[in-house]
Amino acid sequence: MKTLQAFRFALDPSPRVERALASHVGARRFAFNGGLALVKARLDAHARGEAVAVPWTLPALRREWNRAKEALAPWWREHSKEAYASGLAGLADALRNWSASRQGHRAGRRMGFPRFRKKGRGRESVGFTTGAIRVDDQSPVVLPRIGRVRTHEPTMKLLARLRAGTARILRATVSREGGRWYVSFTCEVEREPGTPRRPEAVVGVDAGVRHLAVLSTGERVPNPRPLRKALRKLARLNRKLARRQRGSRHWRATRRRLARLHARVAHIRRDAMHQLTTRLARTYGTVGVEQLRLAGLLRNRRLSRALADAALAELRRQLAYKTAWYGSRLIEADPCYPSSKRCSGCGAVKDTLPLGERTFRCDACGLVLDRDANAGRNLAALAAAVAGSGPETENARGRDASPAVRRAIPEEAGSRRGACP
Protein backbone atom coordinates (compact mmCIF):
# COMPACT_ATOMS: atom_id res chain seq x y z
CA MET A 1 0.00 0.00 0.00
CA LYS A 2 1.10 3.60 -0.62
CA THR A 3 1.13 6.02 2.27
CA LEU A 4 2.73 9.28 3.30
CA GLN A 5 5.55 9.04 5.81
CA ALA A 6 7.93 11.65 7.21
CA PHE A 7 11.63 11.01 7.88
CA ARG A 8 13.13 13.53 10.29
CA PHE A 9 16.86 14.10 10.81
CA ALA A 10 18.81 16.49 13.01
CA LEU A 11 21.15 18.68 10.97
CA ASP A 12 24.75 19.56 11.78
CA PRO A 13 25.30 22.64 9.61
CA SER A 14 28.52 24.59 9.28
CA PRO A 15 28.41 28.31 10.16
CA ARG A 16 28.00 29.21 6.48
CA VAL A 17 25.16 26.73 5.98
CA GLU A 18 23.49 27.83 9.22
CA ARG A 19 23.49 31.44 8.01
CA ALA A 20 21.96 30.27 4.72
CA LEU A 21 19.24 28.33 6.55
CA ALA A 22 18.41 31.31 8.76
CA SER A 23 18.36 33.57 5.69
CA HIS A 24 15.86 31.30 3.92
CA VAL A 25 13.64 31.29 7.02
CA GLY A 26 13.83 35.09 6.99
CA ALA A 27 12.90 35.16 3.29
CA ARG A 28 9.84 33.05 4.02
CA ARG A 29 8.83 35.43 6.80
CA PHE A 30 9.40 38.44 4.51
CA ALA A 31 7.12 37.01 1.81
CA PHE A 32 4.43 36.20 4.38
CA ASN A 33 4.49 39.71 5.87
CA GLY A 34 4.63 41.37 2.43
CA GLY A 35 1.64 39.40 1.22
CA LEU A 36 -0.30 40.11 4.41
CA ALA A 37 0.41 43.86 4.11
CA LEU A 38 -0.92 43.80 0.54
CA VAL A 39 -4.06 41.91 1.58
CA LYS A 40 -4.76 44.39 4.36
CA ALA A 41 -4.22 47.36 2.05
CA ARG A 42 -6.55 45.90 -0.56
CA LEU A 43 -9.21 45.15 2.08
CA ASP A 44 -9.05 48.75 3.30
CA ALA A 45 -9.35 50.02 -0.26
CA HIS A 46 -12.30 47.70 -0.87
CA ALA A 47 -13.97 49.01 2.28
CA ARG A 48 -13.62 52.56 0.92
CA GLY A 49 -15.52 51.49 -2.18
CA GLU A 50 -12.58 51.15 -4.56
CA ALA A 51 -12.78 48.44 -7.21
CA VAL A 52 -9.66 46.42 -6.32
CA ALA A 53 -8.98 42.71 -6.33
CA VAL A 54 -8.00 41.16 -3.00
CA PRO A 55 -5.46 38.32 -3.47
CA TRP A 56 -6.84 35.52 -1.32
CA THR A 57 -5.55 32.31 -2.88
CA LEU A 58 -2.03 31.06 -3.43
CA PRO A 59 -2.04 31.64 -7.23
CA ALA A 60 -3.26 35.22 -6.73
CA LEU A 61 -0.65 35.90 -4.06
CA ARG A 62 2.08 34.49 -6.29
CA ARG A 63 1.05 36.74 -9.19
CA GLU A 64 1.18 39.80 -6.95
CA TRP A 65 4.57 38.75 -5.58
CA ASN A 66 6.05 38.26 -9.04
CA ARG A 67 4.90 41.74 -10.05
CA ALA A 68 6.37 43.47 -7.01
CA LYS A 69 9.39 41.38 -6.03
CA GLU A 70 11.95 43.49 -7.91
CA ALA A 71 10.85 46.59 -6.02
CA LEU A 72 10.16 44.95 -2.66
CA ALA A 73 13.14 42.56 -2.55
CA PRO A 74 15.82 43.24 -5.17
CA TRP A 75 17.89 40.57 -3.41
CA TRP A 76 15.31 37.84 -4.01
CA ARG A 77 17.69 35.82 -6.24
CA GLU A 78 19.90 35.06 -3.23
CA HIS A 79 17.36 32.49 -2.01
CA SER A 80 15.45 29.63 -3.50
CA LYS A 81 12.10 30.64 -4.93
CA GLU A 82 10.61 27.94 -2.70
CA ALA A 83 11.33 30.09 0.37
CA TYR A 84 8.98 32.83 -0.87
CA ALA A 85 6.44 30.31 -2.14
CA SER A 86 6.44 28.66 1.30
CA GLY A 87 5.62 31.97 3.00
CA LEU A 88 2.82 32.77 0.54
CA ALA A 89 1.40 29.24 0.93
CA GLY A 90 1.32 29.70 4.69
CA LEU A 91 -0.49 33.01 4.27
CA ALA A 92 -3.04 31.46 1.89
CA ASP A 93 -3.73 28.66 4.40
CA ALA A 94 -4.15 31.18 7.23
CA LEU A 95 -6.59 33.28 5.20
CA ARG A 96 -8.58 30.21 4.18
CA ASN A 97 -8.76 28.93 7.77
CA TRP A 98 -9.85 32.33 9.07
CA SER A 99 -12.58 32.59 6.44
CA ALA A 100 -13.80 29.05 7.15
CA SER A 101 -13.80 29.67 10.89
CA ARG A 102 -15.71 32.91 10.49
CA GLN A 103 -18.38 31.22 8.37
CA GLY A 104 -18.70 28.29 10.76
CA HIS A 105 -17.21 25.74 8.36
CA ARG A 106 -14.20 24.98 10.56
CA ALA A 107 -14.41 23.06 13.82
CA GLY A 108 -12.72 24.26 16.97
CA ARG A 109 -12.14 27.71 18.41
CA ARG A 110 -12.65 30.81 16.30
CA MET A 111 -9.49 31.81 14.49
CA GLY A 112 -8.28 35.38 14.35
CA PHE A 113 -7.10 37.20 11.26
CA PRO A 114 -3.47 36.44 10.32
CA ARG A 115 -0.87 38.60 12.05
CA PHE A 116 2.58 39.68 10.98
CA ARG A 117 5.40 37.29 11.82
CA LYS A 118 8.25 38.48 14.03
CA LYS A 119 11.78 37.20 14.04
CA GLY A 120 12.33 34.67 16.80
CA ARG A 121 8.61 34.26 17.49
CA GLY A 122 6.62 31.17 16.62
CA ARG A 123 7.81 28.25 14.57
CA GLU A 124 10.75 29.00 12.30
CA SER A 125 10.59 26.83 9.19
CA VAL A 126 10.79 26.82 5.42
CA GLY A 127 9.61 24.24 2.90
CA PHE A 128 10.99 23.03 -0.44
CA THR A 129 8.94 21.15 -3.02
CA THR A 130 11.09 21.53 -6.17
CA GLY A 131 14.77 21.79 -6.97
CA ALA A 132 17.73 19.72 -5.80
CA ILE A 133 16.25 17.74 -2.89
CA ARG A 134 18.01 14.45 -2.30
CA VAL A 135 19.78 12.22 0.22
CA ASP A 136 23.31 10.91 -0.36
CA ASP A 137 25.10 7.88 1.02
CA GLN A 138 27.65 10.05 2.85
CA SER A 139 24.96 11.04 5.42
CA PRO A 140 24.41 14.62 4.23
CA VAL A 141 21.27 15.93 2.59
CA VAL A 142 21.09 18.33 -0.35
CA LEU A 143 18.72 21.30 -0.37
CA PRO A 144 18.06 23.89 -3.12
CA ARG A 145 20.45 26.87 -3.12
CA ILE A 146 21.81 25.74 0.27
CA GLY A 147 23.71 22.71 -0.93
CA ARG A 148 25.01 19.89 1.21
CA VAL A 149 24.17 19.81 4.89
CA ARG A 150 25.63 17.29 7.31
CA THR A 151 23.38 15.35 9.66
CA HIS A 152 23.91 14.13 13.21
CA GLU A 153 22.61 10.67 12.33
CA PRO A 154 22.83 8.36 9.31
CA THR A 155 20.15 8.74 6.67
CA MET A 156 20.33 5.12 5.52
CA LYS A 157 16.78 4.37 6.61
CA LEU A 158 15.45 6.72 3.93
CA LEU A 159 18.29 6.17 1.46
CA ALA A 160 17.64 2.41 1.35
CA ARG A 161 14.00 3.00 0.41
CA LEU A 162 14.95 5.56 -2.24
CA ARG A 163 17.41 3.16 -3.84
CA ALA A 164 14.88 0.32 -3.79
CA GLY A 165 12.30 2.53 -5.44
CA THR A 166 9.79 2.19 -2.59
CA ALA A 167 9.91 5.86 -1.58
CA ARG A 168 9.69 9.19 -3.36
CA ILE A 169 10.49 12.55 -1.76
CA LEU A 170 7.62 15.02 -2.11
CA ARG A 171 8.71 17.81 0.20
CA ALA A 172 11.52 18.84 2.54
CA THR A 173 10.82 21.09 5.52
CA VAL A 174 13.66 22.70 7.47
CA SER A 175 12.85 23.93 10.97
CA ARG A 176 14.64 25.19 14.05
CA GLU A 177 13.72 23.98 17.53
CA GLY A 178 15.62 24.84 20.65
CA GLY A 179 18.61 26.17 18.73
CA ARG A 180 18.96 23.00 16.63
CA TRP A 181 18.08 22.58 12.95
CA TYR A 182 16.01 19.67 11.63
CA VAL A 183 14.93 18.52 8.18
CA SER A 184 11.79 16.48 7.60
CA PHE A 185 11.25 14.67 4.30
CA THR A 186 7.63 13.98 3.42
CA CYS A 187 7.71 10.88 1.21
CA GLU A 188 5.29 8.68 -0.63
CA VAL A 189 6.22 5.22 0.63
CA GLU A 190 5.17 1.77 -0.50
CA ARG A 191 4.74 -0.39 2.59
CA GLU A 192 3.99 -4.08 2.73
CA PRO A 193 0.95 -4.75 4.94
CA GLY A 194 2.24 -5.90 8.30
CA THR A 195 0.90 -8.52 10.68
CA PRO A 196 0.82 -7.99 14.44
CA ARG A 197 2.43 -10.59 16.68
CA ARG A 198 -0.96 -11.43 18.25
CA PRO A 199 -3.54 -10.79 15.52
CA GLU A 200 -6.45 -12.20 17.52
CA ALA A 201 -5.63 -10.29 20.72
CA VAL A 202 -7.68 -7.26 21.76
CA VAL A 203 -6.44 -4.56 24.13
CA GLY A 204 -8.18 -1.54 25.62
CA VAL A 205 -6.08 1.55 26.27
CA ASP A 206 -7.21 4.12 28.82
CA ALA A 207 -5.02 7.23 28.53
CA GLY A 208 -4.70 9.43 31.57
CA VAL A 209 -2.61 11.84 33.58
CA ARG A 210 -1.37 9.69 36.45
CA HIS A 211 -0.28 6.97 34.02
CA LEU A 212 0.46 7.47 30.35
CA ALA A 213 -1.86 4.54 29.67
CA VAL A 214 -3.52 1.71 31.58
CA LEU A 215 -4.11 -1.40 29.47
CA SER A 216 -6.90 -3.90 29.85
CA THR A 217 -4.21 -6.52 30.53
CA GLY A 218 -3.44 -4.75 33.81
CA GLU A 219 -0.20 -3.14 32.60
CA ARG A 220 0.36 0.45 33.67
CA VAL A 221 2.62 2.52 31.43
CA PRO A 222 4.32 5.21 33.53
CA ASN A 223 3.93 8.84 32.49
CA PRO A 224 7.34 10.56 32.25
CA ARG A 225 5.75 13.95 33.02
CA PRO A 226 8.64 15.90 31.48
CA LEU A 227 7.03 19.29 31.92
CA ARG A 228 6.30 18.75 35.60
CA LYS A 229 9.89 17.69 36.23
CA ALA A 230 11.26 20.74 34.41
CA LEU A 231 8.97 23.34 36.00
CA ARG A 232 11.48 24.54 38.61
CA LYS A 233 14.24 24.96 36.05
CA LEU A 234 11.84 26.66 33.65
CA ALA A 235 10.74 29.10 36.34
CA ARG A 236 14.32 29.88 37.24
CA LEU A 237 15.31 30.53 33.64
CA ASN A 238 12.24 32.70 33.06
CA ARG A 239 13.13 34.84 36.09
CA LYS A 240 16.69 35.09 34.86
CA LEU A 241 15.49 36.11 31.40
CA ALA A 242 13.26 38.82 32.89
CA ARG A 243 16.24 40.34 34.70
CA ARG A 244 18.32 40.60 31.52
CA GLN A 245 18.22 43.59 29.24
CA ARG A 246 16.20 42.65 26.20
CA GLY A 247 18.41 42.11 23.16
CA SER A 248 21.66 41.88 25.10
CA ARG A 249 24.18 39.06 24.75
CA HIS A 250 23.24 37.52 28.11
CA TRP A 251 19.54 37.85 27.29
CA ARG A 252 20.02 35.92 24.04
CA ALA A 253 22.07 33.23 25.80
CA THR A 254 19.39 32.75 28.47
CA ARG A 255 16.71 32.64 25.80
CA ARG A 256 18.58 29.88 23.98
CA ARG A 257 18.85 27.87 27.20
CA LEU A 258 15.13 28.25 27.79
CA ALA A 259 14.34 27.15 24.24
CA ARG A 260 16.58 24.08 24.58
CA LEU A 261 14.83 23.09 27.79
CA HIS A 262 11.39 23.38 26.17
CA ALA A 263 12.64 21.28 23.24
CA ARG A 264 13.96 18.62 25.62
CA VAL A 265 10.56 18.40 27.34
CA ALA A 266 8.83 17.93 23.99
CA HIS A 267 11.33 15.29 22.86
CA ILE A 268 10.94 13.21 26.04
CA ARG A 269 7.16 13.31 25.70
CA ARG A 270 7.30 12.38 22.00
CA ASP A 271 9.72 9.51 22.57
CA ALA A 272 7.57 7.93 25.30
CA MET A 273 4.46 8.19 23.16
CA HIS A 274 6.15 6.67 20.09
CA GLN A 275 7.47 3.72 22.09
CA LEU A 276 4.02 2.98 23.50
CA THR A 277 2.04 3.32 20.27
CA THR A 278 4.53 1.30 18.21
CA ARG A 279 4.45 -1.54 20.74
CA LEU A 280 0.64 -1.59 20.82
CA ALA A 281 0.25 -1.53 17.03
CA ARG A 282 2.86 -4.26 16.52
CA THR A 283 1.55 -6.56 19.24
CA TYR A 284 -2.26 -6.52 19.25
CA GLY A 285 -4.64 -7.15 16.38
CA THR A 286 -7.29 -4.76 17.73
CA VAL A 287 -6.71 -1.66 19.86
CA GLY A 288 -9.57 0.15 21.56
CA VAL A 289 -9.20 3.78 22.67
CA GLU A 290 -11.53 6.52 23.76
CA GLN A 291 -12.20 9.82 22.04
CA LEU A 292 -11.82 12.67 24.49
CA ARG A 293 -13.18 16.19 24.21
CA LEU A 294 -9.91 17.79 25.21
CA ALA A 295 -10.91 21.32 24.23
CA GLY A 296 -13.35 21.39 27.13
CA LEU A 297 -11.01 19.62 29.54
CA LEU A 298 -8.20 22.09 28.84
CA ARG A 299 -10.40 24.96 30.05
CA ASN A 300 -10.04 23.58 33.57
CA ARG A 301 -7.18 25.66 34.98
CA ARG A 302 -6.38 23.01 37.60
CA LEU A 303 -5.98 20.22 35.05
CA SER A 304 -4.88 22.01 31.88
CA ARG A 305 -1.14 21.81 32.57
CA ALA A 306 -1.22 18.11 33.48
CA LEU A 307 -3.43 17.28 30.50
CA ALA A 308 -1.16 19.17 28.11
CA ASP A 309 1.86 17.38 29.57
CA ALA A 310 0.20 13.99 29.00
CA ALA A 311 -0.58 14.73 25.30
CA LEU A 312 -3.68 12.52 25.28
CA ALA A 313 -4.70 13.39 21.72
CA GLU A 314 -1.25 12.42 20.42
CA LEU A 315 -1.83 8.82 21.54
CA ARG A 316 -4.88 8.46 19.31
CA ARG A 317 -3.23 10.30 16.40
CA GLN A 318 -0.20 8.02 16.35
CA LEU A 319 -2.26 4.87 16.74
CA ALA A 320 -4.42 5.93 13.78
CA TYR A 321 -1.59 5.58 11.26
CA LYS A 322 0.56 2.96 13.00
CA THR A 323 -2.26 0.44 13.19
CA ALA A 324 -2.63 0.80 9.41
CA TRP A 325 1.12 0.27 8.97
CA TYR A 326 1.34 -2.89 11.05
CA GLY A 327 -1.93 -4.54 10.04
CA SER A 328 -3.89 -4.02 13.26
CA ARG A 329 -7.22 -2.20 13.75
CA LEU A 330 -8.08 0.86 15.79
CA ILE A 331 -11.54 1.09 17.37
CA GLU A 332 -12.44 4.50 18.81
CA ALA A 333 -15.16 4.71 21.43
CA ASP A 334 -17.58 7.60 21.27
CA PRO A 335 -16.91 10.45 23.74
CA CYS A 336 -20.26 9.62 25.37
CA TYR A 337 -19.26 6.03 26.07
CA PRO A 338 -19.13 5.58 29.89
CA SER A 339 -15.86 3.66 29.98
CA SER A 340 -15.08 4.69 33.56
CA LYS A 341 -18.63 4.56 34.95
CA ARG A 342 -19.53 1.16 33.50
CA CYS A 343 -18.80 -1.98 35.50
CA SER A 344 -16.56 -4.29 33.51
CA GLY A 345 -18.03 -7.27 35.37
CA CYS A 346 -21.80 -6.91 35.11
CA GLY A 347 -22.24 -3.89 32.80
CA ALA A 348 -24.07 -1.67 35.31
CA VAL A 349 -23.51 2.06 34.81
CA LYS A 350 -23.03 4.49 37.68
CA ASP A 351 -24.90 7.78 37.58
CA THR A 352 -21.86 9.76 38.72
CA LEU A 353 -18.20 9.03 39.30
CA PRO A 354 -16.17 12.03 40.54
CA LEU A 355 -12.71 12.45 39.09
CA GLY A 356 -11.16 12.25 42.54
CA GLU A 357 -12.60 8.79 43.13
CA ARG A 358 -9.82 6.54 41.82
CA THR A 359 -11.41 3.20 42.76
CA PHE A 360 -14.48 1.85 41.00
CA ARG A 361 -16.99 0.10 43.27
CA CYS A 362 -19.98 -1.53 41.62
CA ASP A 363 -23.21 -1.31 43.60
CA ALA A 364 -24.74 -4.19 41.63
CA CYS A 365 -22.13 -6.96 41.72
CA GLY A 366 -19.67 -5.60 44.30
CA LEU A 367 -16.68 -5.38 41.93
CA VAL A 368 -13.84 -3.26 43.33
CA LEU A 369 -11.23 -2.21 40.77
CA ASP A 370 -9.00 0.70 39.87
CA ARG A 371 -11.07 3.05 37.71
CA ASP A 372 -8.45 3.22 34.94
CA ALA A 373 -8.14 -0.56 34.77
CA ASN A 374 -11.93 -0.81 34.69
CA ALA A 375 -12.05 1.67 31.80
CA GLY A 376 -9.40 -0.30 29.92
CA ARG A 377 -11.42 -3.51 30.25
CA ASN A 378 -14.57 -1.78 29.00
CA LEU A 379 -12.70 -0.38 25.99
CA ALA A 380 -11.32 -3.84 25.23
CA ALA A 381 -14.80 -5.37 25.41
CA LEU A 382 -16.20 -2.68 23.11
CA ALA A 383 -13.34 -3.15 20.62
CA ALA A 384 -13.86 -6.92 20.63
CA ALA A 385 -17.59 -6.49 20.00
CA VAL A 386 -17.03 -4.05 17.14
CA ALA A 387 -14.23 -6.14 15.61
CA GLY A 388 -16.47 -9.19 15.54
CA SER A 389 -19.57 -7.39 14.24
CA GLY A 390 -18.54 -7.51 10.58
CA PRO A 391 -16.90 -5.18 8.07
CA GLU A 392 -16.12 -1.65 9.07
CA THR A 393 -17.33 1.54 7.45
CA GLU A 394 -15.68 4.94 7.31
CA ASN A 395 -17.22 7.62 9.45
CA ALA A 396 -17.22 11.35 8.81
CA ARG A 397 -13.85 11.75 10.46
CA GLY A 398 -12.22 9.39 7.97
CA ARG A 399 -11.23 6.72 10.47
CA ASP A 400 -12.22 3.11 10.98
CA ALA A 401 -15.38 2.80 13.01
CA SER A 402 -18.56 0.79 13.09
CA PRO A 403 -21.95 2.51 12.86
CA ALA A 404 -23.16 0.24 15.65
CA VAL A 405 -20.81 1.96 18.06
CA ARG A 406 -22.29 5.40 17.65
CA ARG A 407 -25.87 4.06 17.78
CA ALA A 408 -25.50 1.85 20.80
CA ILE A 409 -23.44 3.98 23.12
CA PRO A 410 -25.87 6.83 23.95
CA GLU A 411 -28.68 4.32 24.57
CA GLU A 412 -26.47 2.12 26.75
CA ALA A 413 -25.41 5.13 28.75
CA GLY A 414 -29.03 5.94 29.48
CA SER A 415 -28.76 9.43 27.99
CA ARG A 416 -30.73 11.44 25.52
CA ARG A 417 -29.81 10.88 21.89
CA GLY A 418 -26.81 12.96 20.85
CA ALA A 419 -25.94 14.07 24.40
CA CYS A 420 -23.57 12.71 26.97
CA PRO A 421 -24.75 11.67 30.42
C-alpha positions in Angstrom: 0.0 0.0 0.0 1.1 3.6 -0.6 1.1 6.0 2.3 2.7 9.3 3.3 5.6 9.0 5.8 7.9 11.7 7.2 11.6 11.0 7.9 13.1 13.5 10.3 16.9 14.1 10.8 18.8 16.5 13.0 21.2 18.7 11.0 24.8 19.6 11.8 25.3 22.6 9.6 28.5 24.6 9.3 28.4 28.3 10.2 28.0 29.2 6.5 25.2 26.7 6.0 23.5 27.8 9.2 23.5 31.4 8.0 22.0 30.3 4.7 19.2 28.3 6.6 18.4 31.3 8.8 18.4 33.6 5.7 15.9 31.3 3.9 13.6 31.3 7.0 13.8 35.1 7.0 12.9 35.2 3.3 9.8 33.1 4.0 8.8 35.4 6.8 9.4 38.4 4.5 7.1 37.0 1.8 4.4 36.2 4.4 4.5 39.7 5.9 4.6 41.4 2.4 1.6 39.4 1.2 -0.3 40.1 4.4 0.4 43.9 4.1 -0.9 43.8 0.5 -4.1 41.9 1.6 -4.8 44.4 4.4 -4.2 47.4 2.1 -6.6 45.9 -0.6 -9.2 45.1 2.1 -9.1 48.7 3.3 -9.3 50.0 -0.3 -12.3 47.7 -0.9 -14.0 49.0 2.3 -13.6 52.6 0.9 -15.5 51.5 -2.2 -12.6 51.2 -4.6 -12.8 48.4 -7.2 -9.7 46.4 -6.3 -9.0 42.7 -6.3 -8.0 41.2 -3.0 -5.5 38.3 -3.5 -6.8 35.5 -1.3 -5.6 32.3 -2.9 -2.0 31.1 -3.4 -2.0 31.6 -7.2 -3.3 35.2 -6.7 -0.7 35.9 -4.1 2.1 34.5 -6.3 1.0 36.7 -9.2 1.2 39.8 -7.0 4.6 38.8 -5.6 6.1 38.3 -9.0 4.9 41.7 -10.1 6.4 43.5 -7.0 9.4 41.4 -6.0 11.9 43.5 -7.9 10.9 46.6 -6.0 10.2 44.9 -2.7 13.1 42.6 -2.5 15.8 43.2 -5.2 17.9 40.6 -3.4 15.3 37.8 -4.0 17.7 35.8 -6.2 19.9 35.1 -3.2 17.4 32.5 -2.0 15.5 29.6 -3.5 12.1 30.6 -4.9 10.6 27.9 -2.7 11.3 30.1 0.4 9.0 32.8 -0.9 6.4 30.3 -2.1 6.4 28.7 1.3 5.6 32.0 3.0 2.8 32.8 0.5 1.4 29.2 0.9 1.3 29.7 4.7 -0.5 33.0 4.3 -3.0 31.5 1.9 -3.7 28.7 4.4 -4.2 31.2 7.2 -6.6 33.3 5.2 -8.6 30.2 4.2 -8.8 28.9 7.8 -9.8 32.3 9.1 -12.6 32.6 6.4 -13.8 29.0 7.1 -13.8 29.7 10.9 -15.7 32.9 10.5 -18.4 31.2 8.4 -18.7 28.3 10.8 -17.2 25.7 8.4 -14.2 25.0 10.6 -14.4 23.1 13.8 -12.7 24.3 17.0 -12.1 27.7 18.4 -12.6 30.8 16.3 -9.5 31.8 14.5 -8.3 35.4 14.4 -7.1 37.2 11.3 -3.5 36.4 10.3 -0.9 38.6 12.1 2.6 39.7 11.0 5.4 37.3 11.8 8.2 38.5 14.0 11.8 37.2 14.0 12.3 34.7 16.8 8.6 34.3 17.5 6.6 31.2 16.6 7.8 28.2 14.6 10.8 29.0 12.3 10.6 26.8 9.2 10.8 26.8 5.4 9.6 24.2 2.9 11.0 23.0 -0.4 8.9 21.1 -3.0 11.1 21.5 -6.2 14.8 21.8 -7.0 17.7 19.7 -5.8 16.3 17.7 -2.9 18.0 14.4 -2.3 19.8 12.2 0.2 23.3 10.9 -0.4 25.1 7.9 1.0 27.6 10.0 2.9 25.0 11.0 5.4 24.4 14.6 4.2 21.3 15.9 2.6 21.1 18.3 -0.4 18.7 21.3 -0.4 18.1 23.9 -3.1 20.5 26.9 -3.1 21.8 25.7 0.3 23.7 22.7 -0.9 25.0 19.9 1.2 24.2 19.8 4.9 25.6 17.3 7.3 23.4 15.4 9.7 23.9 14.1 13.2 22.6 10.7 12.3 22.8 8.4 9.3 20.2 8.7 6.7 20.3 5.1 5.5 16.8 4.4 6.6 15.5 6.7 3.9 18.3 6.2 1.5 17.6 2.4 1.4 14.0 3.0 0.4 14.9 5.6 -2.2 17.4 3.2 -3.8 14.9 0.3 -3.8 12.3 2.5 -5.4 9.8 2.2 -2.6 9.9 5.9 -1.6 9.7 9.2 -3.4 10.5 12.6 -1.8 7.6 15.0 -2.1 8.7 17.8 0.2 11.5 18.8 2.5 10.8 21.1 5.5 13.7 22.7 7.5 12.9 23.9 11.0 14.6 25.2 14.1 13.7 24.0 17.5 15.6 24.8 20.7 18.6 26.2 18.7 19.0 23.0 16.6 18.1 22.6 13.0 16.0 19.7 11.6 14.9 18.5 8.2 11.8 16.5 7.6 11.3 14.7 4.3 7.6 14.0 3.4 7.7 10.9 1.2 5.3 8.7 -0.6 6.2 5.2 0.6 5.2 1.8 -0.5 4.7 -0.4 2.6 4.0 -4.1 2.7 0.9 -4.7 4.9 2.2 -5.9 8.3 0.9 -8.5 10.7 0.8 -8.0 14.4 2.4 -10.6 16.7 -1.0 -11.4 18.3 -3.5 -10.8 15.5 -6.4 -12.2 17.5 -5.6 -10.3 20.7 -7.7 -7.3 21.8 -6.4 -4.6 24.1 -8.2 -1.5 25.6 -6.1 1.6 26.3 -7.2 4.1 28.8 -5.0 7.2 28.5 -4.7 9.4 31.6 -2.6 11.8 33.6 -1.4 9.7 36.5 -0.3 7.0 34.0 0.5 7.5 30.3 -1.9 4.5 29.7 -3.5 1.7 31.6 -4.1 -1.4 29.5 -6.9 -3.9 29.9 -4.2 -6.5 30.5 -3.4 -4.8 33.8 -0.2 -3.1 32.6 0.4 0.5 33.7 2.6 2.5 31.4 4.3 5.2 33.5 3.9 8.8 32.5 7.3 10.6 32.2 5.7 13.9 33.0 8.6 15.9 31.5 7.0 19.3 31.9 6.3 18.8 35.6 9.9 17.7 36.2 11.3 20.7 34.4 9.0 23.3 36.0 11.5 24.5 38.6 14.2 25.0 36.1 11.8 26.7 33.6 10.7 29.1 36.3 14.3 29.9 37.2 15.3 30.5 33.6 12.2 32.7 33.1 13.1 34.8 36.1 16.7 35.1 34.9 15.5 36.1 31.4 13.3 38.8 32.9 16.2 40.3 34.7 18.3 40.6 31.5 18.2 43.6 29.2 16.2 42.6 26.2 18.4 42.1 23.2 21.7 41.9 25.1 24.2 39.1 24.7 23.2 37.5 28.1 19.5 37.8 27.3 20.0 35.9 24.0 22.1 33.2 25.8 19.4 32.8 28.5 16.7 32.6 25.8 18.6 29.9 24.0 18.9 27.9 27.2 15.1 28.3 27.8 14.3 27.2 24.2 16.6 24.1 24.6 14.8 23.1 27.8 11.4 23.4 26.2 12.6 21.3 23.2 14.0 18.6 25.6 10.6 18.4 27.3 8.8 17.9 24.0 11.3 15.3 22.9 10.9 13.2 26.0 7.2 13.3 25.7 7.3 12.4 22.0 9.7 9.5 22.6 7.6 7.9 25.3 4.5 8.2 23.2 6.2 6.7 20.1 7.5 3.7 22.1 4.0 3.0 23.5 2.0 3.3 20.3 4.5 1.3 18.2 4.4 -1.5 20.7 0.6 -1.6 20.8 0.2 -1.5 17.0 2.9 -4.3 16.5 1.5 -6.6 19.2 -2.3 -6.5 19.2 -4.6 -7.2 16.4 -7.3 -4.8 17.7 -6.7 -1.7 19.9 -9.6 0.2 21.6 -9.2 3.8 22.7 -11.5 6.5 23.8 -12.2 9.8 22.0 -11.8 12.7 24.5 -13.2 16.2 24.2 -9.9 17.8 25.2 -10.9 21.3 24.2 -13.4 21.4 27.1 -11.0 19.6 29.5 -8.2 22.1 28.8 -10.4 25.0 30.1 -10.0 23.6 33.6 -7.2 25.7 35.0 -6.4 23.0 37.6 -6.0 20.2 35.0 -4.9 22.0 31.9 -1.1 21.8 32.6 -1.2 18.1 33.5 -3.4 17.3 30.5 -1.2 19.2 28.1 1.9 17.4 29.6 0.2 14.0 29.0 -0.6 14.7 25.3 -3.7 12.5 25.3 -4.7 13.4 21.7 -1.2 12.4 20.4 -1.8 8.8 21.5 -4.9 8.5 19.3 -3.2 10.3 16.4 -0.2 8.0 16.4 -2.3 4.9 16.7 -4.4 5.9 13.8 -1.6 5.6 11.3 0.6 3.0 13.0 -2.3 0.4 13.2 -2.6 0.8 9.4 1.1 0.3 9.0 1.3 -2.9 11.1 -1.9 -4.5 10.0 -3.9 -4.0 13.3 -7.2 -2.2 13.8 -8.1 0.9 15.8 -11.5 1.1 17.4 -12.4 4.5 18.8 -15.2 4.7 21.4 -17.6 7.6 21.3 -16.9 10.5 23.7 -20.3 9.6 25.4 -19.3 6.0 26.1 -19.1 5.6 29.9 -15.9 3.7 30.0 -15.1 4.7 33.6 -18.6 4.6 34.9 -19.5 1.2 33.5 -18.8 -2.0 35.5 -16.6 -4.3 33.5 -18.0 -7.3 35.4 -21.8 -6.9 35.1 -22.2 -3.9 32.8 -24.1 -1.7 35.3 -23.5 2.1 34.8 -23.0 4.5 37.7 -24.9 7.8 37.6 -21.9 9.8 38.7 -18.2 9.0 39.3 -16.2 12.0 40.5 -12.7 12.5 39.1 -11.2 12.3 42.5 -12.6 8.8 43.1 -9.8 6.5 41.8 -11.4 3.2 42.8 -14.5 1.8 41.0 -17.0 0.1 43.3 -20.0 -1.5 41.6 -23.2 -1.3 43.6 -24.7 -4.2 41.6 -22.1 -7.0 41.7 -19.7 -5.6 44.3 -16.7 -5.4 41.9 -13.8 -3.3 43.3 -11.2 -2.2 40.8 -9.0 0.7 39.9 -11.1 3.1 37.7 -8.5 3.2 34.9 -8.1 -0.6 34.8 -11.9 -0.8 34.7 -12.1 1.7 31.8 -9.4 -0.3 29.9 -11.4 -3.5 30.2 -14.6 -1.8 29.0 -12.7 -0.4 26.0 -11.3 -3.8 25.2 -14.8 -5.4 25.4 -16.2 -2.7 23.1 -13.3 -3.1 20.6 -13.9 -6.9 20.6 -17.6 -6.5 20.0 -17.0 -4.1 17.1 -14.2 -6.1 15.6 -16.5 -9.2 15.5 -19.6 -7.4 14.2 -18.5 -7.5 10.6 -16.9 -5.2 8.1 -16.1 -1.7 9.1 -17.3 1.5 7.5 -15.7 4.9 7.3 -17.2 7.6 9.5 -17.2 11.3 8.8 -13.8 11.7 10.5 -12.2 9.4 8.0 -11.2 6.7 10.5 -12.2 3.1 11.0 -15.4 2.8 13.0 -18.6 0.8 13.1 -22.0 2.5 12.9 -23.2 0.2 15.7 -20.8 2.0 18.1 -22.3 5.4 17.7 -25.9 4.1 17.8 -25.5 1.9 20.8 -23.4 4.0 23.1 -25.9 6.8 24.0 -28.7 4.3 24.6 -26.5 2.1 26.7 -25.4 5.1 28.7 -29.0 5.9 29.5 -28.8 9.4 28.0 -30.7 11.4 25.5 -29.8 10.9 21.9 -26.8 13.0 20.9 -25.9 14.1 24.4 -23.6 12.7 27.0 -24.8 11.7 30.4 
